[in-house]
Amino acid sequence: MSYTPENRAELEVLMLYKSATNLDGIKIHKTAEPSVIAAAERLFEGGFITQVDGGYLTPLGSTAAEHAHLLVDMLNAPIEQ
């Protein structure tokens, strides 16, 4: 199984949150790319974020964002030889 374009867009939205805490919110503007707007809507419908246009992370969203950030950090870590 591989990531779909929708999954990638959702991960990109989760990565917009600076931390996995619910202290930092975001706003997806109506002028954003349609794929970003749709991703935020799916995350809202899935219970990951508090508003259809961003808002704050829910507890589920906080866990997902934390894992997304960790995965990116792991993939971007220098390769030890």
PDB file with one MODEL, atoms N, CA, C and O in Angstrom:
MODEL        1
ATOM      1  N   MET A   1       0.851  -1.176   0.000  1.00  0.00           N
ATOM      2  CA  MET A   1       0.000   0.000   0.000  1.00  0.00           C
ATOM      3  C   MET A   1       0.893   1.234   0.000  1.00  0.00           C
ATOM      4  O   MET A   1       1.893   1.292   0.716  1.00  0.00           O
ATOM      5  N   SER A   2       0.528   2.195  -0.792  1.00  0.00           N
ATOM      6  CA  SER A   2       1.298   3.439  -0.837  1.00  0.00           C
ATOM      7  C   SER A   2       0.381   4.617  -0.518  1.00  0.00           C
ATOM      8  O   SER A   2      -0.843   4.490  -0.508  1.00  0.00           O
ATOM      9  N   TYR A   3       0.999   5.753  -0.260  1.00  0.00           N
ATOM     10  CA  TYR A   3       0.234   6.956   0.034  1.00  0.00           C
ATOM     11  C   TYR A   3      -0.492   7.431  -1.221  1.00  0.00           C
ATOM     12  O   TYR A   3       0.060   7.396  -2.321  1.00  0.00           O
ATOM     13  N   THR A   4      -1.711   7.865  -1.047  1.00  0.00           N
ATOM     14  CA  THR A   4      -2.464   8.463  -2.142  1.00  0.00           C
ATOM     15  C   THR A   4      -2.138   9.956  -2.185  1.00  0.00           C
ATOM     16  O   THR A   4      -1.586  10.490  -1.224  1.00  0.00           O
ATOM     17  N   PRO A   5      -2.466  10.627  -3.270  1.00  0.00           N
ATOM     18  CA  PRO A   5      -2.278  12.083  -3.296  1.00  0.00           C
ATOM     19  C   PRO A   5      -3.049  12.772  -2.164  1.00  0.00           C
ATOM     20  O   PRO A   5      -2.593  13.782  -1.626  1.00  0.00           O
ATOM     21  N   GLU A   6      -4.206  12.230  -1.808  1.00  0.00           N
ATOM     22  CA  GLU A   6      -4.993  12.801  -0.712  1.00  0.00           C
ATOM     23  C   GLU A   6      -4.269  12.633   0.616  1.00  0.00           C
ATOM     24  O   GLU A   6      -4.251  13.549   1.438  1.00  0.00           O
ATOM     25  N   ASN A   7      -3.657  11.433   0.831  1.00  0.00           N
ATOM     26  CA  ASN A   7      -2.879  11.203   2.049  1.00  0.00           C
ATOM     27  C   ASN A   7      -1.719  12.186   2.151  1.00  0.00           C
ATOM     28  O   ASN A   7      -1.465  12.750   3.215  1.00  0.00           O
ATOM     29  N   ARG A   8      -1.026  12.385   1.050  1.00  0.00           N
ATOM     30  CA  ARG A   8       0.111  13.309   1.053  1.00  0.00           C
ATOM     31  C   ARG A   8      -0.335  14.725   1.388  1.00  0.00           C
ATOM     32  O   ARG A   8       0.339  15.427   2.141  1.00  0.00           O
ATOM     33  N   ALA A   9      -1.458  15.144   0.840  1.00  0.00           N
ATOM     34  CA  ALA A   9      -1.975  16.490   1.138  1.00  0.00           C
ATOM     35  C   ALA A   9      -2.349  16.601   2.612  1.00  0.00           C
ATOM     36  O   ALA A   9      -2.098  17.629   3.241  1.00  0.00           O
ATOM     37  N   GLU A  10      -2.945  15.554   3.162  1.00  0.00           N
ATOM     38  CA  GLU A  10      -3.307  15.570   4.585  1.00  0.00           C
ATOM     39  C   GLU A  10      -2.065  15.633   5.462  1.00  0.00           C
ATOM     40  O   GLU A  10      -2.044  16.357   6.457  1.00  0.00           O
ATOM     41  N   LEU A  11      -1.035  14.883   5.101  1.00  0.00           N
ATOM     42  CA  LEU A  11       0.219  14.938   5.851  1.00  0.00           C
ATOM     43  C   LEU A  11       0.845  16.327   5.777  1.00  0.00           C
ATOM     44  O   LEU A  11       1.382  16.824   6.767  1.00  0.00           O
ATOM     45  N   GLU A  12       0.775  16.945   4.612  1.00  0.00           N
ATOM     46  CA  GLU A  12       1.304  18.302   4.464  1.00  0.00           C
ATOM     47  C   GLU A  12       0.567  19.281   5.377  1.00  0.00           C
ATOM     48  O   GLU A  12       1.188  20.161   5.974  1.00  0.00           O
ATOM     49  N   VAL A  13      -0.744  19.132   5.488  1.00  0.00           N
ATOM     50  CA  VAL A  13      -1.505  20.006   6.389  1.00  0.00           C
ATOM     51  C   VAL A  13      -1.093  19.742   7.828  1.00  0.00           C
ATOM     52  O   VAL A  13      -0.885  20.688   8.588  1.00  0.00           O
ATOM     53  N   LEU A  14      -0.972  18.482   8.217  1.00  0.00           N
ATOM     54  CA  LEU A  14      -0.546  18.172   9.589  1.00  0.00           C
ATOM     55  C   LEU A  14       0.834  18.744   9.877  1.00  0.00           C
ATOM     56  O   LEU A  14       1.113  19.153  11.004  1.00  0.00           O
ATOM     57  N   MET A  15       1.706  18.777   8.863  1.00  0.00           N
ATOM     58  CA  MET A  15       3.056  19.311   9.058  1.00  0.00           C
ATOM     59  C   MET A  15       3.046  20.826   9.229  1.00  0.00           C
ATOM     60  O   MET A  15       4.035  21.394   9.692  1.00  0.00           O
ATOM     61  N   LEU A  16       1.957  21.491   8.868  1.00  0.00           N
ATOM     62  CA  LEU A  16       1.866  22.945   9.066  1.00  0.00           C
ATOM     63  C   LEU A  16       1.784  23.310  10.546  1.00  0.00           C
ATOM     64  O   LEU A  16       2.127  24.426  10.936  1.00  0.00           O
ATOM     65  N   TYR A  17       1.331  22.367  11.363  1.00  0.00           N
ATOM     66  CA  TYR A  17       1.278  22.611  12.804  1.00  0.00           C
ATOM     67  C   TYR A  17       2.697  22.519  13.343  1.00  0.00           C
ATOM     68  O   TYR A  17       3.379  21.512  13.148  1.00  0.00           O
ATOM     69  N   LYS A  18       3.140  23.572  14.021  1.00  0.00           N
ATOM     70  CA  LYS A  18       4.521  23.641  14.484  1.00  0.00           C
ATOM     71  C   LYS A  18       4.853  22.567  15.509  1.00  0.00           C
ATOM     72  O   LYS A  18       5.978  22.070  15.548  1.00  0.00           O
ATOM     73  N   SER A  19       3.892  22.211  16.329  1.00  0.00           N
ATOM     74  CA  SER A  19       4.120  21.175  17.325  1.00  0.00           C
ATOM     75  C   SER A  19       2.854  20.351  17.459  1.00  0.00           C
ATOM     76  O   SER A  19       1.799  20.718  16.940  1.00  0.00           O
ATOM     77  N   ALA A  20       2.970  19.255  18.147  1.00  0.00           N
ATOM     78  CA  ALA A  20       1.824  18.364  18.316  1.00  0.00           C
ATOM     79  C   ALA A  20       0.920  18.801  19.468  1.00  0.00           C
ATOM     80  O   ALA A  20      -0.043  18.108  19.796  1.00  0.00           O
ATOM     81  N   THR A  21       1.222  19.932  20.075  1.00  0.00           N
ATOM     82  CA  THR A  21       0.348  20.430  21.136  1.00  0.00           C
ATOM     83  C   THR A  21      -0.843  21.129  20.509  1.00  0.00           C
ATOM     84  O   THR A  21      -0.836  21.421  19.312  1.00  0.00           O
ATOM     85  N   ASN A  22      -1.849  21.396  21.296  1.00  0.00           N
ATOM     86  CA  ASN A  22      -3.014  22.101  20.753  1.00  0.00           C
ATOM     87  C   ASN A  22      -2.908  23.603  21.012  1.00  0.00           C
ATOM     88  O   ASN A  22      -3.921  24.302  21.035  1.00  0.00           O
ATOM     89  N   LEU A  23      -1.685  24.101  21.206  1.00  0.00           N
ATOM     90  CA  LEU A  23      -1.489  25.522  21.477  1.00  0.00           C
ATOM     91  C   LEU A  23      -1.329  26.349  20.210  1.00  0.00           C
ATOM     92  O   LEU A  23      -1.579  27.554  20.224  1.00  0.00           O
ATOM     93  N   ASP A  24      -0.922  25.728  19.133  1.00  0.00           N
ATOM     94  CA  ASP A  24      -0.693  26.441  17.879  1.00  0.00           C
ATOM     95  C   ASP A  24      -1.745  26.028  16.857  1.00  0.00           C
ATOM     96  O   ASP A  24      -1.831  24.859  16.481  1.00  0.00           O
ATOM     97  N   GLY A  25      -2.535  26.986  16.414  1.00  0.00           N
ATOM     98  CA  GLY A  25      -3.527  26.712  15.394  1.00  0.00           C
ATOM     99  C   GLY A  25      -3.076  27.224  14.041  1.00  0.00           C
ATOM    100  O   GLY A  25      -2.100  27.968  13.938  1.00  0.00           O
ATOM    101  N   ILE A  26      -3.796  26.817  13.003  1.00  0.00           N
ATOM    102  CA  ILE A  26      -3.517  27.307  11.657  1.00  0.00           C
ATOM    103  C   ILE A  26      -4.825  27.733  11.003  1.00  0.00           C
ATOM    104  O   ILE A  26      -5.909  27.388  11.474  1.00  0.00           O
ATOM    105  N   LYS A  27      -4.711  28.474   9.929  1.00  0.00           N
ATOM    106  CA  LYS A  27      -5.864  28.908   9.140  1.00  0.00           C
ATOM    107  C   LYS A  27      -5.554  28.609   7.680  1.00  0.00           C
ATOM    108  O   LYS A  27      -4.569  29.105   7.133  1.00  0.00           O
ATOM    109  N   ILE A  28      -6.397  27.801   7.055  1.00  0.00           N
ATOM    110  CA  ILE A  28      -6.281  27.539   5.631  1.00  0.00           C
ATOM    111  C   ILE A  28      -7.174  28.554   4.927  1.00  0.00           C
ATOM    112  O   ILE A  28      -8.395  28.513   5.072  1.00  0.00           O
ATOM    113  N   HIS A  29      -6.580  29.446   4.182  1.00  0.00           N
ATOM    114  CA  HIS A  29      -7.349  30.499   3.527  1.00  0.00           C
ATOM    115  C   HIS A  29      -8.077  29.969   2.306  1.00  0.00           C
ATOM    116  O   HIS A  29      -7.669  28.971   1.713  1.00  0.00           O
ATOM    117  N   LYS A  30      -9.144  30.633   1.937  1.00  0.00           N
ATOM    118  CA  LYS A  30      -9.949  30.194   0.792  1.00  0.00           C
ATOM    119  C   LYS A  30      -9.193  30.318  -0.515  1.00  0.00           C
ATOM    120  O   LYS A  30      -9.624  29.774  -1.532  1.00  0.00           O
ATOM    121  N   THR A  31      -8.064  31.028  -0.507  1.00  0.00           N
ATOM    122  CA  THR A  31      -7.244  31.154  -1.707  1.00  0.00           C
ATOM    123  C   THR A  31      -6.164  30.073  -1.792  1.00  0.00           C
ATOM    124  O   THR A  31      -5.373  30.061  -2.735  1.00  0.00           O
ATOM    125  N   ALA A  32      -6.128  29.164  -0.809  1.00  0.00           N
ATOM    126  CA  ALA A  32      -5.140  28.081  -0.817  1.00  0.00           C
ATOM    127  C   ALA A  32      -5.434  27.122  -1.972  1.00  0.00           C
ATOM    128  O   ALA A  32      -6.512  27.151  -2.566  1.00  0.00           O
ATOM    129  N   GLU A  33      -4.470  26.288  -2.269  1.00  0.00           N
ATOM    130  CA  GLU A  33      -4.652  25.277  -3.303  1.00  0.00           C
ATOM    131  C   GLU A  33      -5.871  24.419  -2.965  1.00  0.00           C
ATOM    132  O   GLU A  33      -6.081  24.081  -1.800  1.00  0.00           O
ATOM    133  N   PRO A  34      -6.671  24.065  -3.961  1.00  0.00           N
ATOM    134  CA  PRO A  34      -7.846  23.221  -3.705  1.00  0.00           C
ATOM    135  C   PRO A  34      -7.516  21.917  -2.992  1.00  0.00           C
ATOM    136  O   PRO A  34      -8.311  21.438  -2.183  1.00  0.00           O
ATOM    137  N   SER A  35      -6.352  21.335  -3.281  1.00  0.00           N
ATOM    138  CA  SER A  35      -5.976  20.082  -2.617  1.00  0.00           C
ATOM    139  C   SER A  35      -5.746  20.287  -1.121  1.00  0.00           C
ATOM    140  O   SER A  35      -6.034  19.398  -0.320  1.00  0.00           O
ATOM    141  N   VAL A  36      -5.226  21.456  -0.743  1.00  0.00           N
ATOM    142  CA  VAL A  36      -4.987  21.777   0.669  1.00  0.00           C
ATOM    143  C   VAL A  36      -6.321  22.010   1.381  1.00  0.00           C
ATOM    144  O   VAL A  36      -6.524  21.535   2.499  1.00  0.00           O
ATOM    145  N   ILE A  37      -7.214  22.733   0.739  1.00  0.00           N
ATOM    146  CA  ILE A  37      -8.540  22.975   1.310  1.00  0.00           C
ATOM    147  C   ILE A  37      -9.269  21.660   1.506  1.00  0.00           C
ATOM    148  O   ILE A  37      -9.873  21.435   2.555  1.00  0.00           O
ATOM    149  N   ALA A  38      -9.221  20.790   0.510  1.00  0.00           N
ATOM    150  CA  ALA A  38      -9.894  19.486   0.610  1.00  0.00           C
ATOM    151  C   ALA A  38      -9.258  18.627   1.700  1.00  0.00           C
ATOM    152  O   ALA A  38      -9.963  17.922   2.423  1.00  0.00           O
ATOM    153  N   ALA A  39      -7.937  18.682   1.823  1.00  0.00           N
ATOM    154  CA  ALA A  39      -7.246  17.907   2.852  1.00  0.00           C
ATOM    155  C   ALA A  39      -7.682  18.367   4.242  1.00  0.00           C
ATOM    156  O   ALA A  39      -7.930  17.539   5.119  1.00  0.00           O
ATOM    157  N   ALA A  40      -7.777  19.670   4.445  1.00  0.00           N
ATOM    158  CA  ALA A  40      -8.219  20.197   5.745  1.00  0.00           C
ATOM    159  C   ALA A  40      -9.652  19.759   6.026  1.00  0.00           C
ATOM    160  O   ALA A  40      -9.982  19.413   7.161  1.00  0.00           O
ATOM    161  N   GLU A  41     -10.495  19.769   5.017  1.00  0.00           N
ATOM    162  CA  GLU A  41     -11.876  19.326   5.210  1.00  0.00           C
ATOM    163  C   GLU A  41     -11.921  17.857   5.625  1.00  0.00           C
ATOM    164  O   GLU A  41     -12.689  17.491   6.514  1.00  0.00           O
ATOM    165  N   ARG A  42     -11.105  17.012   4.988  1.00  0.00           N
ATOM    166  CA  ARG A  42     -11.065  15.590   5.352  1.00  0.00           C
ATOM    167  C   ARG A  42     -10.533  15.403   6.768  1.00  0.00           C
ATOM    168  O   ARG A  42     -11.045  14.574   7.521  1.00  0.00           O
ATOM    169  N   LEU A  43      -9.506  16.171   7.132  1.00  0.00           N
ATOM    170  CA  LEU A  43      -8.965  16.062   8.492  1.00  0.00           C
ATOM    171  C   LEU A  43     -10.004  16.494   9.523  1.00  0.00           C
ATOM    172  O   LEU A  43     -10.102  15.896  10.595  1.00  0.00           O
ATOM    173  N   PHE A  44     -10.771  17.516   9.208  1.00  0.00           N
ATOM    174  CA  PHE A  44     -11.838  17.954  10.103  1.00  0.00           C
ATOM    175  C   PHE A  44     -12.897  16.865  10.237  1.00  0.00           C
ATOM    176  O   PHE A  44     -13.314  16.526  11.345  1.00  0.00           O
ATOM    177  N   GLU A  45     -13.326  16.324   9.109  1.00  0.00           N
ATOM    178  CA  GLU A  45     -14.340  15.273   9.127  1.00  0.00           C
ATOM    179  C   GLU A  45     -13.859  14.026   9.865  1.00  0.00           C
ATOM    180  O   GLU A  45     -14.659  13.311  10.469  1.00  0.00           O
ATOM    181  N   GLY A  46     -12.556  13.766   9.817  1.00  0.00           N
ATOM    182  CA  GLY A  46     -11.976  12.617  10.503  1.00  0.00           C
ATOM    183  C   GLY A  46     -11.689  12.856  11.972  1.00  0.00           C
ATOM    184  O   GLY A  46     -11.261  11.944  12.680  1.00  0.00           O
ATOM    185  N   GLY A  47     -11.921  14.082  12.439  1.00  0.00           N
ATOM    186  CA  GLY A  47     -11.703  14.386  13.846  1.00  0.00           C
ATOM    187  C   GLY A  47     -10.271  14.730  14.217  1.00  0.00           C
ATOM    188  O   GLY A  47      -9.896  14.652  15.387  1.00  0.00           O
ATOM    189  N   PHE A  48      -9.464  15.112  13.229  1.00  0.00           N
ATOM    190  CA  PHE A  48      -8.067  15.449  13.494  1.00  0.00           C
ATOM    191  C   PHE A  48      -7.867  16.915  13.856  1.00  0.00           C
ATOM    192  O   PHE A  48      -6.966  17.249  14.625  1.00  0.00           O
ATOM    193  N   ILE A  49      -8.707  17.794  13.305  1.00  0.00           N
ATOM    194  CA  ILE A  49      -8.594  19.226  13.566  1.00  0.00           C
ATOM    195  C   ILE A  49      -9.968  19.779  13.957  1.00  0.00           C
ATOM    196  O   ILE A  49     -10.998  19.170  13.670  1.00  0.00           O
ATOM    197  N   THR A  50      -9.965  20.928  14.608  1.00  0.00           N
ATOM    198  CA  THR A  50     -11.198  21.454  15.203  1.00  0.00           C
ATOM    199  C   THR A  50     -12.062  22.279  14.265  1.00  0.00           C
ATOM    200  O   THR A  50     -13.246  22.476  14.537  1.00  0.00           O
ATOM    201  N   GLN A  51     -11.501  22.761  13.175  1.00  0.00           N
ATOM    202  CA  GLN A  51     -12.252  23.591  12.239  1.00  0.00           C
ATOM    203  C   GLN A  51     -12.035  23.088  10.821  1.00  0.00           C
ATOM    204  O   GLN A  51     -10.987  22.523  10.507  1.00  0.00           O
ATOM    205  N   VAL A  52     -13.018  23.292   9.976  1.00  0.00           N
ATOM    206  CA  VAL A  52     -12.919  22.838   8.591  1.00  0.00           C
ATOM    207  C   VAL A  52     -11.775  23.534   7.852  1.00  0.00           C
ATOM    208  O   VAL A  52     -11.254  22.998   6.874  1.00  0.00           O
ATOM    209  N   ASP A  53     -11.388  24.708   8.306  1.00  0.00           N
ATOM    210  CA  ASP A  53     -10.295  25.455   7.674  1.00  0.00           C
ATOM    211  C   ASP A  53      -9.045  25.503   8.550  1.00  0.00           C
ATOM    212  O   ASP A  53      -8.253  26.440   8.455  1.00  0.00           O
ATOM    213  N   GLY A  54      -8.873  24.514   9.384  1.00  0.00           N
ATOM    214  CA  GLY A  54      -7.672  24.437  10.219  1.00  0.00           C
ATOM    215  C   GLY A  54      -8.008  24.388  11.680  1.00  0.00           C
ATOM    216  O   GLY A  54      -8.398  23.343  12.200  1.00  0.00           O
ATOM    217  N   GLY A  55      -7.860  25.512  12.352  1.00  0.00           N
ATOM    218  CA  GLY A  55      -8.112  25.535  13.786  1.00  0.00           C
ATOM    219  C   GLY A  55      -6.976  24.878  14.542  1.00  0.00           C
ATOM    220  O   GLY A  55      -5.801  25.066  14.229  1.00  0.00           O
ATOM    221  N   TYR A  56      -7.355  24.104  15.541  1.00  0.00           N
ATOM    222  CA  TYR A  56      -6.380  23.445  16.407  1.00  0.00           C
ATOM    223  C   TYR A  56      -6.434  21.944  16.219  1.00  0.00           C
ATOM    224  O   TYR A  56      -7.411  21.405  15.698  1.00  0.00           O
ATOM    225  N   LEU A  57      -5.377  21.274  16.648  1.00  0.00           N
ATOM    226  CA  LEU A  57      -5.362  19.825  16.624  1.00  0.00           C
ATOM    227  C   LEU A  57      -6.244  19.266  17.733  1.00  0.00           C
ATOM    228  O   LEU A  57      -6.266  19.797  18.843  1.00  0.00           O
ATOM    229  N   THR A  58      -6.961  18.208  17.435  1.00  0.00           N
ATOM    230  CA  THR A  58      -7.669  17.457  18.463  1.00  0.00           C
ATOM    231  C   THR A  58      -6.653  16.488  19.084  1.00  0.00           C
ATOM    232  O   THR A  58      -5.520  16.419  18.608  1.00  0.00           O
ATOM    233  N   PRO A  59      -7.022  15.742  20.127  1.00  0.00           N
ATOM    234  CA  PRO A  59      -6.081  14.738  20.643  1.00  0.00           C
ATOM    235  C   PRO A  59      -5.632  13.744  19.558  1.00  0.00           C
ATOM    236  O   PRO A  59      -4.455  13.387  19.496  1.00  0.00           O
ATOM    237  N   LEU A  60      -6.557  13.305  18.714  1.00  0.00           N
ATOM    238  CA  LEU A  60      -6.198  12.411  17.609  1.00  0.00           C
ATOM    239  C   LEU A  60      -5.256  13.116  16.640  1.00  0.00           C
ATOM    240  O   LEU A  60      -4.265  12.532  16.200  1.00  0.00           O
ATOM    241  N   GLY A  61      -5.556  14.350  16.311  1.00  0.00           N
ATOM    242  CA  GLY A  61      -4.711  15.126  15.413  1.00  0.00           C
ATOM    243  C   GLY A  61      -3.330  15.376  15.985  1.00  0.00           C
ATOM    244  O   GLY A  61      -2.336  15.378  15.258  1.00  0.00           O
ATOM    245  N   SER A  62      -3.272  15.584  17.286  1.00  0.00           N
ATOM    246  CA  SER A  62      -1.988  15.796  17.946  1.00  0.00           C
ATOM    247  C   SER A  62      -1.103  14.562  17.800  1.00  0.00           C
ATOM    248  O   SER A  62       0.089  14.680  17.520  1.00  0.00           O
ATOM    249  N   THR A  63      -1.679  13.397  17.987  1.00  0.00           N
ATOM    250  CA  THR A  63      -0.929  12.144  17.819  1.00  0.00           C
ATOM    251  C   THR A  63      -0.480  11.988  16.372  1.00  0.00           C
ATOM    252  O   THR A  63       0.671  11.641  16.108  1.00  0.00           O
ATOM    253  N   ALA A  64      -1.391  12.246  15.436  1.00  0.00           N
ATOM    254  CA  ALA A  64      -1.053  12.117  14.016  1.00  0.00           C
ATOM    255  C   ALA A  64       0.043  13.094  13.619  1.00  0.00           C
ATOM    256  O   ALA A  64       0.977  12.716  12.911  1.00  0.00           O
ATOM    257  N   ALA A  65      -0.054  14.343  14.062  1.00  0.00           N
ATOM    258  CA  ALA A  65       0.956  15.351  13.727  1.00  0.00           C
ATOM    259  C   ALA A  65       2.305  14.982  14.331  1.00  0.00           C
ATOM    260  O   ALA A  65       3.344  15.154  13.694  1.00  0.00           O
ATOM    261  N   GLU A  66       2.287  14.480  15.549  1.00  0.00           N
ATOM    262  CA  GLU A  66       3.535  14.072  16.186  1.00  0.00           C
ATOM    263  C   GLU A  66       4.202  12.974  15.367  1.00  0.00           C
ATOM    264  O   GLU A  66       5.408  13.027  15.127  1.00  0.00           O
ATOM    265  N   HIS A  67       3.434  11.985  14.938  1.00  0.00           N
ATOM    266  CA  HIS A  67       3.987  10.895  14.137  1.00  0.00           C
ATOM    267  C   HIS A  67       4.474  11.401  12.778  1.00  0.00           C
ATOM    268  O   HIS A  67       5.512  10.956  12.287  1.00  0.00           O
ATOM    269  N   ALA A  68       3.734  12.322  12.174  1.00  0.00           N
ATOM    270  CA  ALA A  68       4.145  12.882  10.888  1.00  0.00           C
ATOM    271  C   ALA A  68       5.481  13.603  11.021  1.00  0.00           C
ATOM    272  O   ALA A  68       6.369  13.428  10.186  1.00  0.00           O
ATOM    273  N   HIS A  69       5.628  14.413  12.070  1.00  0.00           N
ATOM    274  CA  HIS A  69       6.888  15.135  12.291  1.00  0.00           C
ATOM    275  C   HIS A  69       8.034  14.159  12.556  1.00  0.00           C
ATOM    276  O   HIS A  69       9.141  14.343  12.050  1.00  0.00           O
ATOM    277  N   LEU A  70       7.770  13.130  13.344  1.00  0.00           N
ATOM    278  CA  LEU A  70       8.818  12.140  13.628  1.00  0.00           C
ATOM    279  C   LEU A  70       9.248  11.408  12.364  1.00  0.00           C
ATOM    280  O   LEU A  70      10.439  11.175  12.158  1.00  0.00           O
ATOM    281  N   LEU A  71       8.297  11.046  11.525  1.00  0.00           N
ATOM    282  CA  LEU A  71       8.633  10.349  10.288  1.00  0.00           C
ATOM    283  C   LEU A  71       9.489  11.227   9.385  1.00  0.00           C
ATOM    284  O   LEU A  71      10.488  10.760   8.838  1.00  0.00           O
ATOM    285  N   VAL A  72       9.115  12.475   9.223  1.00  0.00           N
ATOM    286  CA  VAL A  72       9.911  13.386   8.383  1.00  0.00           C
ATOM    287  C   VAL A  72      11.311  13.550   8.959  1.00  0.00           C
ATOM    288  O   VAL A  72      12.293  13.548   8.217  1.00  0.00           O
ATOM    289  N   ASP A  73      11.405  13.693  10.277  1.00  0.00           N
ATOM    290  CA  ASP A  73      12.728  13.808  10.905  1.00  0.00           C
ATOM    291  C   ASP A  73      13.570  12.557  10.643  1.00  0.00           C
ATOM    292  O   ASP A  73      14.759  12.652  10.339  1.00  0.00           O
ATOM    293  N   MET A  74      12.948  11.397  10.764  1.00  0.00           N
ATOM    294  CA  MET A  74      13.680  10.140  10.529  1.00  0.00           C
ATOM    295  C   MET A  74      14.122  10.029   9.068  1.00  0.00           C
ATOM    296  O   MET A  74      15.255   9.635   8.792  1.00  0.00           O
ATOM    297  N   LEU A  75      13.247  10.370   8.148  1.00  0.00           N
ATOM    298  CA  LEU A  75      13.585  10.273   6.733  1.00  0.00           C
ATOM    299  C   LEU A  75      14.644  11.286   6.324  1.00  0.00           C
ATOM    300  O   LEU A  75      15.395  11.043   5.379  1.00  0.00           O
ATOM    301  N   ASN A  76      14.717  12.404   7.009  1.00  0.00           N
ATOM    302  CA  ASN A  76      15.683  13.443   6.679  1.00  0.00           C
ATOM    303  C   ASN A  76      16.954  13.392   7.507  1.00  0.00           C
ATOM    304  O   ASN A  76      17.835  14.238   7.350  1.00  0.00           O
ATOM    305  N   ALA A  77      17.055  12.409   8.385  1.00  0.00           N
ATOM    306  CA  ALA A  77      18.245  12.285   9.221  1.00  0.00           C
ATOM    307  C   ALA A  77      19.443  11.902   8.345  1.00  0.00           C
ATOM    308  O   ALA A  77      19.300  11.183   7.357  1.00  0.00           O
ATOM    309  N   PRO A  78      20.619  12.393   8.725  1.00  0.00           N
ATOM    310  CA  PRO A  78      21.808  12.019   7.955  1.00  0.00           C
ATOM    311  C   PRO A  78      22.044  10.508   8.051  1.00  0.00           C
ATOM    312  O   PRO A  78      21.806   9.884   9.086  1.00  0.00           O
ATOM    313  N   ILE A  79      22.511   9.952   6.954  1.00  0.00           N
ATOM    314  CA  ILE A  79      22.795   8.517   6.919  1.00  0.00           C
ATOM    315  C   ILE A  79      24.170   8.293   7.523  1.00  0.00           C
ATOM    316  O   ILE A  79      25.161   8.886   7.096  1.00  0.00           O
ATOM    317  N   GLU A  80      24.210   7.426   8.521  1.00  0.00           N
ATOM    318  CA  GLU A  80      25.482   7.106   9.176  1.00  0.00           C
ATOM    319  C   GLU A  80      26.168   6.001   8.395  1.00  0.00           C
ATOM    320  O   GLU A  80      25.535   5.028   7.986  1.00  0.00           O
ATOM    321  N   GLN A  81      27.453   6.157   8.196  1.00  0.00           N
ATOM    322  CA  GLN A  81      28.199   5.148   7.432  1.00  0.00           C
ATOM    323  C   GLN A  81      29.232   4.484   8.278  1.00  0.00           C
ATOM    324  O   GLN A  81      29.953   3.609   7.800  1.00  0.00           O
TER     325      GLN A  81
ENDMDL
END
